[in-house]
């Protein structure tokens, strides 16, 4: 399978991204284990988004299978993950989509006041 068809499949499967998937990938710009991801997402969202361990580990398993993340290290009782190049490409596409949403929301915001 070539890189383009792999990216197309990933885009179809993940875009638009769930908030959980977005924040997990956002957390993996540096290697982290599951609990580290949970704490980082809690900090980033200022406590608004609290991820459960089952949700995080289920999503990590799916993302690893889909090639969006890689296992950086497998320490004693803690697997450490990092975003892959494919995961970074997915995030670039999603960030671009979110920027468009934001631009359009700001442009039309007055119509909803």
C-alpha angles and dihedrals in degrees: 000000000000125000094253095055090045090053091046090053092048092049092050092048100043109026119121087036124216114244089245094055092044094052093044092055090042088055094052099066081104122034113272139165122230097270090047089054091050092051094044093051090048090053095044093050092041090238096309094112115046112181121205120224092242091055093047096047093044091051092045091052091051093045092048090051090049092049097246094120136024132209105256095186138348105218125179105299092340126088113201118210135197133187114259127221088261090052090050091051090050091051091050089054093047094046089052090051091049092050089054090050090050094049091050093046092052092047093052100033095103091059089067099049 
